[in-house]
Amino acid sequence: MVMNLYILFSVSLPLAILDLIQFLLFAGKKDRLKINKPNVIRFVISIVLMLLATNFIRPVAPNVAVNLALHIAVYVIILILVYRITIQYAVLSVAFTMLIYSTIENAYVPYIVAYISKGWDNFGKQYMLYPIYTLPNFICCIIVIRFLWKYEILMISKINKNFYKLFIYTTLILILVEYILFFLFYTYFDKMPLAHQIAFSVTLLLMSIGLNLLVLRLIHKAVVGLVQKGYDQYSDLEEAVKYAFVEIQKMLKEKNYDGANNFLDEIMNKEEEKITKIPKNRR
């Protein structure tokens, strides 16, 4: 009981708070983090549900794949029900956060288990050290939150459906593969000679970093494409506005008021036609 409360308040609660903040920032819901009564109530409810889910899932789903899948599903459901976030935003924000979390955790925790704790059983007994072991996770989460808070990166609403599906599948498979590989490492490292332990651990680390870099490269390409497309559209709009102002100014100087009005009406009609072509849920 004492151990569970200690882990709850020193590890689970801080991580849940950081995770929820990242979920909301990745989903572009920075306004839901403003301190007011409705936001505080939603935040507290979400944290309580996340902690209850974790305490329920861990005992009933010791299998790493099932455990991970259940956590992702619960987090997505919480975002949808409590914050009314669409499933697309919810899944992507959870996937982003879990990718970062798994990359950081699997980059150092297996080596603590293998070479400091000398086994998974001993690691479980060292719960007093868990806050120290999770410190790199806390630091990286805070860095990510500061970055997202400052730059308000949001590309979810502009992501192509094919890219959305590809990213989700790639991310979930990558996270699952990482945890399975490191689970095998936890299970069999003590049966390996030292040379095999080192080779296996280094290989896993390089695989983890390499695969995550590939995913980040995919994200980078998508973001660059979106930014370039947005810049091109802005440039075209700017040129069109300049042309329109020049033409209207010329007509006004010539006192051709009817021509200026007709020109403005023509522009407005074209804009109305564009708006009617946009689906209602995207206006």
C-alpha positions as CSV (number, residue, x, y, z in Angstrom):
1,M,0.0,0.0,0.0
2,V,2.8,2.4,1.0
3,M,4.7,1.5,-2.2
4,N,1.7,2.0,-4.4
5,L,1.0,5.5,-2.9
6,Y,4.6,6.4,-3.2
7,I,4.8,5.5,-6.9
8,L,1.4,7.1,-7.5
9,F,2.4,10.6,-6.2
10,S,6.1,10.6,-7.1
11,V,5.9,9.0,-10.6
12,S,2.4,8.2,-12.0
13,L,0.7,11.5,-11.1
14,P,3.5,13.8,-12.5
15,L,3.8,11.7,-15.7
16,A,0.0,11.8,-16.2
17,I,0.0,15.6,-15.9
18,L,2.8,16.0,-18.4
19,D,1.2,13.5,-20.7
20,L,-2.1,15.2,-20.7
21,I,-0.5,18.6,-21.3
22,Q,1.3,17.1,-24.3
23,F,-1.9,15.5,-25.6
24,L,-3.7,18.8,-25.6
25,L,-0.8,20.8,-27.1
26,F,-0.3,18.2,-29.9
27,A,-4.0,18.4,-30.6
28,G,-3.9,22.2,-30.8
29,K,-6.0,22.7,-27.7
30,K,-3.7,25.1,-25.8
31,D,-6.7,27.2,-24.8
32,R,-7.9,24.2,-22.7
33,L,-4.8,24.7,-20.5
34,K,-5.8,28.2,-19.4
35,I,-6.6,28.3,-15.7
36,N,-10.3,28.7,-15.3
37,K,-13.0,26.6,-13.6
38,P,-14.2,24.5,-16.6
39,N,-10.6,23.7,-17.7
40,V,-9.5,22.8,-14.2
41,I,-12.5,20.5,-13.8
42,R,-11.8,18.7,-17.1
43,F,-8.1,18.5,-16.3
44,V,-8.7,16.9,-12.9
45,I,-11.3,14.5,-14.2
46,S,-8.9,13.4,-17.0
47,I,-6.0,12.9,-14.6
48,V,-8.1,10.8,-12.2
49,L,-9.4,8.6,-15.1
50,M,-5.8,8.2,-16.5
51,L,-4.5,7.0,-13.1
52,L,-7.5,4.7,-12.5
53,A,-7.0,3.2,-15.9
54,T,-3.3,2.6,-15.3
55,N,-3.9,1.0,-11.9
56,F,-6.5,-1.3,-13.5
57,I,-4.6,-2.1,-16.7
58,R,-1.2,-3.0,-15.1
59,P,-2.5,-6.0,-13.0
60,V,-4.9,-7.4,-15.6
61,A,-2.7,-6.9,-18.7
62,P,1.0,-7.8,-17.9
63,N,1.6,-8.6,-21.6
64,V,3.4,-5.5,-23.0
65,A,1.4,-5.4,-26.3
66,V,-2.0,-5.6,-24.6
67,N,-0.9,-3.2,-21.9
68,L,0.2,-0.6,-24.4
69,A,-2.8,-1.0,-26.6
70,L,-5.2,-0.6,-23.7
71,H,-3.4,2.6,-22.5
72,I,-3.6,4.2,-25.9
73,A,-7.2,3.3,-26.3
74,V,-8.1,4.7,-22.8
75,Y,-6.2,7.9,-23.4
76,V,-8.0,8.4,-26.8
77,I,-11.4,7.8,-25.2
78,I,-10.6,10.2,-22.4
79,L,-9.7,13.0,-24.8
80,I,-12.8,12.3,-26.9
81,L,-15.3,12.2,-23.9
82,V,-13.8,14.8,-21.6
83,Y,-12.4,17.3,-24.1
84,R,-14.7,16.6,-27.1
85,I,-11.7,16.2,-29.3
86,T,-12.2,14.4,-32.7
87,I,-10.9,10.9,-33.0
88,Q,-8.3,12.1,-35.5
89,Y,-6.9,14.7,-33.2
90,A,-7.0,12.3,-30.2
91,V,-5.2,9.4,-31.9
92,L,-2.5,11.6,-33.4
93,S,-1.8,13.5,-30.2
94,V,-1.6,10.2,-28.2
95,A,0.6,8.6,-30.8
96,F,3.0,11.6,-30.8
97,T,3.3,11.6,-27.1
98,M,3.6,7.8,-26.8
99,L,6.3,7.8,-29.4
100,I,8.4,10.3,-27.5
101,Y,7.7,8.5,-24.2
102,S,8.7,5.1,-25.6
103,T,11.8,6.4,-27.3
104,I,13.1,8.1,-24.1
105,E,12.2,5.2,-21.8
106,N,13.7,2.5,-24.0
107,A,16.8,4.5,-24.5
108,Y,18.0,4.0,-20.9
109,V,15.6,2.0,-18.7
110,P,16.7,-1.5,-20.0
111,Y,20.3,-0.7,-19.0
112,I,19.2,0.3,-15.5
113,V,17.3,-3.0,-15.2
114,A,20.2,-5.1,-16.6
115,Y,23.3,-3.5,-15.2
116,I,22.3,-1.5,-12.1
117,S,19.3,-3.5,-10.7
118,K,20.7,-6.8,-12.0
119,G,17.3,-8.1,-13.0
120,W,13.7,-7.2,-13.3
121,D,12.8,-8.6,-9.9
122,N,15.4,-6.4,-8.2
123,F,14.2,-3.4,-10.2
124,G,10.7,-3.9,-8.9
125,K,12.0,-3.8,-5.3
126,Q,13.9,-0.5,-5.9
127,Y,10.7,1.5,-6.1
128,M,12.2,4.3,-3.9
129,L,14.6,5.0,-6.8
130,Y,11.8,5.3,-9.4
131,P,11.6,9.1,-9.3
132,I,15.3,9.2,-10.1
133,Y,15.0,6.6,-12.8
134,T,12.1,8.6,-14.5
135,L,13.9,12.0,-14.2
136,P,15.1,11.9,-17.9
137,N,11.5,11.3,-18.9
138,F,10.4,14.3,-16.9
139,I,13.1,16.5,-18.3
140,C,12.3,15.5,-21.9
141,C,8.6,16.0,-21.5
142,I,9.1,19.5,-20.1
143,I,11.4,20.4,-23.0
144,V,8.7,19.1,-25.5
145,I,6.0,21.0,-23.7
146,R,8.0,24.3,-23.7
147,F,8.7,23.8,-27.4
148,L,5.0,23.2,-28.3
149,W,3.8,26.0,-26.0
150,K,6.2,28.5,-27.6
151,Y,5.7,27.6,-31.3
152,E,2.2,26.1,-31.1
153,I,3.0,23.4,-33.8
154,L,-0.2,22.2,-35.3
155,M,-0.4,20.3,-38.5
156,I,-3.1,17.8,-37.7
157,S,-5.9,19.7,-39.3
158,K,-3.9,19.9,-42.6
159,I,-2.6,16.4,-42.7
160,N,-3.5,14.3,-45.7
161,K,-5.6,11.2,-44.8
162,N,-3.1,8.9,-46.4
163,F,-0.3,10.4,-44.3
164,Y,-2.5,10.3,-41.2
165,K,-3.1,6.6,-41.6
166,L,0.6,5.9,-42.5
167,F,1.8,7.8,-39.5
168,I,-0.6,6.1,-37.1
169,Y,0.3,2.6,-38.3
170,T,4.0,3.4,-38.4
171,T,4.1,4.9,-34.9
172,L,2.0,2.2,-33.2
173,I,4.0,-0.6,-34.8
174,L,7.3,1.2,-33.9
175,I,6.2,1.6,-30.3
176,L,5.0,-2.0,-30.1
177,V,8.2,-3.4,-31.6
178,E,10.4,-1.3,-29.3
179,Y,8.6,-2.5,-26.2
180,I,8.6,-6.2,-27.4
181,L,12.3,-6.1,-28.1
182,F,13.2,-4.6,-24.8
183,F,10.9,-7.0,-23.1
184,L,12.9,-9.8,-24.6
185,F,16.0,-8.0,-23.4
186,Y,14.6,-7.9,-19.9
187,T,13.8,-11.5,-20.0
188,Y,16.9,-13.1,-21.5
189,F,19.8,-10.7,-20.7
190,D,20.9,-12.6,-17.6
191,K,21.2,-15.8,-19.6
192,M,23.6,-14.2,-22.1
193,P,27.4,-13.9,-21.9
194,L,28.5,-10.3,-21.2
195,A,29.7,-9.8,-24.8
196,H,26.3,-10.9,-26.1
197,Q,24.5,-8.6,-23.6
198,I,26.5,-5.6,-24.8
199,A,26.1,-6.4,-28.5
200,F,22.3,-7.0,-28.0
201,S,21.8,-3.8,-26.0
202,V,23.8,-1.6,-28.4
203,T,21.9,-3.1,-31.4
204,L,18.5,-2.4,-29.7
205,L,19.5,1.1,-28.9
206,L,20.7,1.8,-32.5
207,M,17.5,0.2,-33.9
208,S,15.3,2.4,-31.6
209,I,17.1,5.6,-32.5
210,G,17.2,4.7,-36.2
211,L,13.6,3.9,-36.5
212,N,12.5,7.0,-34.6
213,L,14.7,9.1,-36.8
214,L,13.0,7.7,-39.8
215,V,9.6,8.6,-38.3
216,L,10.8,12.1,-37.5
217,R,12.1,12.4,-41.0
218,L,8.6,11.5,-42.3
219,I,7.0,14.1,-40.1
220,H,9.6,16.7,-41.2
221,K,8.9,16.1,-44.8
222,A,5.1,16.4,-44.2
223,V,5.6,19.7,-42.3
224,V,7.9,21.2,-44.9
225,G,5.4,20.3,-47.6
226,L,2.6,21.9,-45.6
227,V,4.6,25.1,-44.9
228,Q,5.7,25.4,-48.6
229,K,2.2,24.9,-49.8
230,G,0.9,27.5,-47.4
231,Y,3.6,30.0,-48.4
232,D,2.8,29.5,-52.1
233,Q,-0.9,30.1,-51.4
234,Y,-0.1,33.2,-49.4
235,S,2.1,34.5,-52.2
236,D,-0.6,33.9,-54.8
237,L,-3.1,35.7,-52.6
238,E,-0.8,38.6,-52.0
239,E,-0.3,39.1,-55.8
240,A,-4.0,38.8,-56.4
241,V,-4.8,41.4,-53.7
242,K,-2.2,43.8,-55.1
243,Y,-3.6,43.5,-58.6
244,A,-7.2,44.0,-57.3
245,F,-6.2,47.2,-55.4
246,V,-4.3,48.6,-58.4
247,E,-7.3,48.0,-60.7
248,I,-9.8,49.5,-58.2
249,Q,-7.6,52.5,-57.6
250,K,-7.3,53.1,-61.4
251,M,-11.1,52.9,-61.9
252,L,-11.7,55.3,-59.0
253,K,-9.2,57.8,-60.4
254,E,-11.0,57.6,-63.7
255,K,-14.3,58.0,-61.8
256,N,-15.5,54.7,-63.2
257,Y,-17.5,53.9,-60.1
258,D,-19.7,51.4,-61.8
259,G,-16.7,49.5,-63.1
260,A,-15.2,49.4,-59.6
261,N,-18.4,48.1,-58.1
262,N,-18.7,45.5,-60.8
263,F,-15.1,44.4,-60.2
264,L,-15.8,44.1,-56.5
265,D,-19.0,42.1,-57.1
266,E,-17.1,39.8,-59.4
267,I,-14.5,39.2,-56.7
268,M,-17.1,38.6,-54.0
269,N,-19.0,36.2,-56.2
270,K,-15.9,34.1,-56.8
271,E,-15.2,34.0,-53.1
272,E,-18.8,32.9,-52.4
273,E,-18.4,30.1,-54.9
274,K,-15.2,28.9,-53.2
275,I,-16.9,28.9,-49.8
276,T,-19.9,26.8,-51.0
277,K,-17.5,24.2,-52.3
278,I,-15.9,23.8,-48.8
279,P,-17.6,21.0,-46.7
280,K,-19.6,22.5,-43.8
281,N,-17.5,20.7,-41.2
282,R,-14.3,22.4,-42.4
283,R,-15.6,26.0,-42.6
